[in-house]
């Protein structure tokens, strides 16, 4: 998986490249949380859920179906007063933030792949281009010498492209 830092950075970039008035900090922070939520599946290890199971790591919570359910639920609960168009925009943003998690993980060099189409198809996928070093699972494992290699990889393949896209979007918005 990519680190939580990178998942959140991509979510914030997705929110900031649009000039829509709904993209205020509460929505952006919700998007950042959505981008990290799929990794809640790691708690399954403590309950004997195997990595390759439906609810295992990179399974159901990394699927496009889960991204749709989570974003729809959050919009229904948190944005009732907004117009239909605004709710649709926020819902799309939250969906993209959640789905971006699996997309980034599919670009890493480790793990079993991503169950993008779970629960309908349990097949796990990687992209053919996998330049991002896989981040260790767990907080204590993250603070090791190997974590520095992971952060450098994420800086190169996630943070710099995201920052470049954001700067280009800002320039286009000013024109």
N, C-alpha and C positions, 0 to 999 in steps of 0.2 A: 504494500500500500504506500501511497505517498503520505507524507506527514500531515497532521491536522493543520499545521501552519499553512502548508501549500494549498490544501483544500479550501481553507477560509480565504486565502488570498485570491484564488480564482473566483470564488463567489463574489467577493467585493469588487473585483474587476468587472465581472458580468453586470453588476448593478450600477457601477459608475460609468459604463460606456453608453448608457442610455440617459437621455436628458429628461425623462418622464418625471413629473412632480412627485409621484408616489415613491420614488426611490430615495426616501429619507433614511436616516440612520436606523430607526427601528426595523424597517423592512430589510435593509442591508445586513444588519446583525442577525435577523431571522434567517436570511439566506446563508450567512456564514455558518450558523448552527446546522442548517439543513445539509450543508456540504460535508459536515463532520459526522452527522447522525448515522449514516450507514455502518460505521465501524462499531456501533453498539453491539453488533453481532459477536464481538470477541468475548463478551461475558458468557457466551454459550460454552466456551471451553471449560469454565468452572462447573458447568452442569452436565458435562459429558457429551455435549454436542460435538460431533466430529467436524473437521474443517470442510469436508466435501458434502456434508448434509445440506438439505434445503435451507435450514436456519443456521448453517455453519458460516464461517468467515467467508466473505465475498459471495454469499448466496443470495437469499431473498432480499435482504436489506440493501443490496447493491443493484437490484433490478430496476428496470424502467417502470414496472408495475408499482413497486414500492414508492418510487419518486412521484408517480402520479397520485397515489393514495395520500402520501404525506402532504404534498402541496395542496391538494383539494381539501383535506381536513383542516389545515392551517388557515386557508383562505375562508372556509366556512365558519370557523370559530373566531378568527381574529379580525376579519375585514368586512363584517356585515354591513357597515354603514357606507362603504365605498360604492361607486357606480359599477355597473356590470363591466364596463371597459377597463376600469382600474383593477377590479378583482381579477379579470382575465390576465392583465399584464403582470400583476403580482404573482398570480398562480403560475404563469409561464416562467417567471423569474425563479420562483422557489423550486419548480420542477427542474429547471436547468441546473440550479445549484446542487440539488440532490443527485441528479443524473451525472453531473460532472465528476462526482466521487468515483463512480465505476469507470468512467472514461479515463481518468488519471491513473487509477489502479491498473487498468488494462495496458498502460504504457510502462509498467514497472517490469523489472527483470526477475521477479520471483513470485511464488505462490501457485495456486491452482487455476487461476483465471477467474473471470467475472461471469456470474449467471445473469446476464442482461435480461433474459426473457423468462426468468423464474416468476411465477410457479408453473408456467405453461411448458417450459422447456428447461431442464436442469443443466443443459450443456454450458460449460464454462469457456469463456473466450479471452484471448489476449489479442492485441493488435500486433501486426507483423513488425512494426517499429516500436521497440521497447527500450528507450534510452534512459529511463528514470530508475535509479537504484531503489530497490524496495526498502521501505522503512521498517525497522523492527516493531513487532507487536508488543505493546506495553510501555509504560512510562520509564521504568527503571532501565530497560534495555535501550531506550533512546539516548540516554546519557552515557555513551561509550565512544571510543575512538572511531568505530565504524559509522556512528551517527554523523560525524563530520563529513565523511564521504557522501552520505545520503543527502545532507543539506547542500553540499556543493553541486551534486547532480540536480537537485530540485531548483536551485538557484539558476542553473544553466538552462534547464529544459522546461521549467514552469514559471518561475518568478520573472526572469528577463523577458520571455515572450509575452507574458501577461502585462507587464509594465509597458512594453512597446505598444501593444494593442491599445492599452488605456491612453497613452500619450497620443497615438494617432487618432483615436476617437475624439479626444479633447481638441486637437488641432482642427479636425473636420467640423466639430460643433462650433468653433469660433469663426470658421469661414462661412 
